[in-house]
């Protein structure tokens, strides 16, 4: 009998974090804790783009006040100490609807203020805004070109308005233009990295076949914006996303320029699934998602708390707050007995402190 075939695993894509969720913002100490946990596991970039930061979205023309700008610059330095690039995601909200000279001049000023923060990456984000214009791709590419000509950062990303095949985007933001991705791919500089979430906004599975098709349309491999473990929104904020990554494969690496996760509202709890993504890429076909969960949970919070999380996984992730009923009080009491920041996040979630309303989503 011959030797068993050796499984080869392609090199992992560059892993990163895109803090792009709706809802309550993290504190700077929480962001530093996430970096301290995930950078040693292999995460290499952090893009700051919370929807609740109005200076990056609806009030994008207005730079951050000095105290907040200093916090951002300090966090950028912290990321670099851990070997991570730091970037900002700027959403020039609906600028593409009326890109007049005055608005483009304001964009130039805003890029100058971001340059002053010392960013390594800039992401221009057109997600979650109206897009039903026949020349949408041309308009957005011109805005990206405008930013590139004034940017000191060495890498530029963009997120299309239609960042998934999911038809929910057309229902909410208007019908996508014909040949939108193909036109965008032709008009954008080949060096620009393009974010993409998959066949759905929150993709259950992401496959090489799908990624190959989108790469063909855009003329480049995409940078995956993975909407797991994010749990923003009125429905999802009632669930904790704790399970290890599934529905992804190490074979995706050949079709990606990067793989960024949109994290959970709970910064430390979200590190549990985040820690399993490097395992998925490193282990290839040998990856086992429950073993990965146990390893990550134990690493983050120790044996006892990890065992409790595994015991309550079905209730927290699948059932959610609305189905806990009278168990909520007993669970809150049990986790409150544990002096650990992960347990404290669970207690806050059980008390409804991480809820995201429809108003939050519509106004951020």
N, C-alpha and C positions, 0 to 999 in steps of 0.2 A: 504493500500500500504506500502510495507516495505521500509526501509531506502535505499537510493541510495548507490551503491557499492563505497567503498573508493579506489581511485587509489593509488597504491603504486609505488614509484619511487626507483629503486635500487640506492645504493650509487654511486656517480660520481667517475669515475677513476681519478687518479692524472693527472692534466692538466699541460701542459708545452709549451714551445716555442723552436722550433728547427730552428735557423737562418741558413738555408741551401740553400739559393737561389743564382742563378747566377746574375751577374750584379753589379751595384754600391754598395759599402759598406756603411752601416750606420756609423754615427759618434758615439763616446762614449756617448755624451750627448743625442743623439736620443735613444740609447739603454736604458739609465737610465730613460728617459721619458716613454718608453714602460713598463719597470718594474714597475714604479710608478703607472701607470694606471691599469696594469693587475694583479699584485700581490694582491691588495685588493679585486679583483673579484674572486680570488681562484686559480690563476696560481701558481704552486709550483716548477717548475724548468725551467732553461734557459740553452740551449745548444748552444754554440757559434761555428758555423761551416760555415761561408760564403764561397762560392766557390771562391770568389775573394781573399781570404787570402791564398796566395800561400804557406805559411809556414805550412798550414794544408792540402795541397793537392799535387800539382805537385812538390813543393819544400819542401816536408814534412820532409826530413832529416835535414833541416836547422831550428834551433830554432828561435823564434822571437827575433829581436833586443831588447836590454834592455828597451828602452823607450816604445815600444809596449808591452813587457812582463809586465812592470809596470802598464800599462793601463788595461791589462787583469786582473791582480791580484787585482787592485783597483775595477774593475767592479764586480769581484767575491765577494768581501767584501760588495759591495753595494747590490748585490742580497741577500746575507744572512741577511742584515739589514731588508729586506722586507720579510723574511721568505721563500726565494727561494733558492733551491740548484743551484749551478753553475757547468756546465760541458763544456767540449770541444769535438767537433767532429773532429777526426783525420782520414784523408783518406790517408793511405799509398799507394799512387797511383800505381796500377798495381804491387805491391809487390808480389801478389799471382802468377804472371806469372813467377817469378824467385826468389823464397825465399832462396837465398844462405846465407851462414853464415855471410858474410860481411853485407848484407842487414839487416839481423835479428839483428846483433850487432848495426847497425844504429838505428833500431827501439827501441832497449833497451835504447840507449842514448836519443832518442826523448821522450820516456816515462818518463825518469828521469827528463828531462827539464819541462815536463808538471806537474809532481809531485811537482816540486819546485814552481809552480804557486798556489798550494793549491786548486786544483779542487775537487769537491765533486763527480762528475760523469765523466766517459770517454765513448765516443761513437766511436767505430771503424767502419768507413763507407766505404763500398765497392761499393757504388752506382755510376752509370754513368761511368763505365769502362769495358773493355773487360772481358767476363766471360765464353766463350765457351771452357771450359776444363772439361774432364770427372770426374776429382777428385777435382773440384772447392770447394765443400763443405768441404772436408777434409783439403785442403790447407788453406782455410779461418778460419776454426775452430782452426787449429794449430796456426795461427797468433793471434787470439783472446786469446787463452790459453797463448801464450808467453807474451802478454800484461798483462793479469790478474796476472801472477806470479810476475810482477814487479810494480804493480799499488798500490798507496796509497789510491786512491779514493775508496769509499765504494760501488759504483754501476758501473756496466759495461753494456753498450748497444752495439749492432751492427746492421748495416744495410746491408742486403744481396745485392749482385749484381742484383738479380732478386727479387725486393722488391714489386712486384705486379704481378698479372696474365696477365697484359697488354702485348700483343705480340709485341708492339712497342719496348720493351726492347730487344727481340730476333732479331728484324730486325736491330737494331742499334749496339748492343754489342755482337751479336753472339747467336746461339741457346743455350738455357739453358740446363744444363745436366739433364738427367732423375733422378727423385727422389731427386732433389736438396734440396728442403725444408725438406723432411723427413730425409735425411742424415745429414743436418745441425742441425736439432733438436736433433738427437741422439748424435752428436759429441760435441755440445756445452754444457757447464755446465748449469744445470737448472736455475741457478741464473742469467744468462745473459739475458737481455731483448732484444727482436728483434723488430726492426722497420718494419712497413708494411704500404703501402699506400692504399691498397684496390684492387678492381677488375681492376681498371685502375690507371695509374700514377696520374692523377687528377680525382679522383673518383667523379662521379655525385651523387652516393648514396653508403652508407656503411651500411650493414645490419647484424643483429645477425647471420643469416644463413651463410653468407660468413665468418664472423669472427670465427664462430664455426668450419667451415671446415678448415681454416688455422691454428687454434689452434690445431686441431687434427694432421695436418701434422707436425707442429713444436714441438708438445708436450708441449705447453705452450700458454697462451694468449699473443697476440701481444701487442706492444706499437704502437699505431696508429701514423704514420707520415702523417698528414692530409695536403694535398697540396691545401688547401684553408685557407686564402685568397691570397696565393702567386700569383704573376703576372709577373714572370720573363720570359725571352724568347722573340724572335722577335715579335711574335703575341700577347702574353698575356700582354706585357708591354705597349701596346697601350690601355689597358682597366684598369679601376679602379675596384677592387673587394671590394665592400662596403656592399652588402646584408648580412643580417643575415644568420647564418648557416641553411641550409636545407639539405634534403637527409641523415640526421643522426638521430638517435633515442636514447633516454635515455636507452633503453633496450640493447644497445651495451655495456654498462658498465660491464655487467656480463662476457664479453668475452675480456676485455682489461686490460692490466697491466698499461696503461697510454694512454693519448691522447694528442699528441703534435701537434701544428700547425706550418706550415712553413709560416711565415708572408709575408705581401705585401712589395713591395719595398718602399712604403710610410709608414714610421713607425707609425705616428699618425692616418692616415686614416685607416690603417690596424687594429687599436685597436677597430674600430666600430664593424666589424664582430667578432673579438676576444672576445669582451665583451658579445656577445650573446651566446657563447658556454656554459658558466656556467649556463645561463638561460635555455638552452635546457635540460641540465641534471637535473637541479633543478625542472623544471616544468613538465617534462615528457609529457604525452599526452595533457596537457593544454598549451603547448608551441605554440605561434603564432609568426611566423617569422617577420611579418611587425611590430607588436607591439614591438618585441625585437629590431628591427632596430631603431625604433623611440626612444626607451628608451636609447639605447647605444649612438646614435648620439647626443641626447640632453645632456646626461651626459658628453660626451666628449667635445662638442663644443657649447652648448647653443641652445635656441629655434630657433633663426633666421637662423643660419648656418645649423642646422639640417633640417629645412624646405627647405632650398635651396638644400641640398643634396638629400632629398627625391624627390623634383621636377625634379632634373637632373639625378636621379638614372638610368633610362633607357638609357639615352645618354652616361653616363660615363661607365656603366658596360657592357651593351649589344652592343651599337653602337660603342663606342670607338673613339679614336682620328681621325681615317681615315674617319669617317662619319660626323664629326662635320662641316667641311667646313667653311663657313663664320661665323658660330656661335662661333667658337673658340675665336675670338677677343672679342665678347660681353661677353662671359662667363668669359674670363680672366679678363676683366675690372670689371665685377660684383664682382668676388671673391677677386680681388685686393683691393677693397674698405673696406674689412673686416680685421681688425687687429687681426688676430688669426693664430697660426701656422698651423692649419688644412687647412685654406683657402690658406695659402702660399704654402702648398704641392700641392694643386689643380692647382694653377697658374704655378708651376714648371712642373707639369705633362702636362698641356696644352701646355707648351713651348717645350716639348719633352725632358726634362732633365732626365727622368727616363727610356729612351729607352734602350733596351738590344738587342745587335746584335747577329747574328749567330756566329760571330767570338768570342764574349764573351763566349758563351756556349761551343764552341769547344776548347778554350784555357785556361779557368779558371779551 
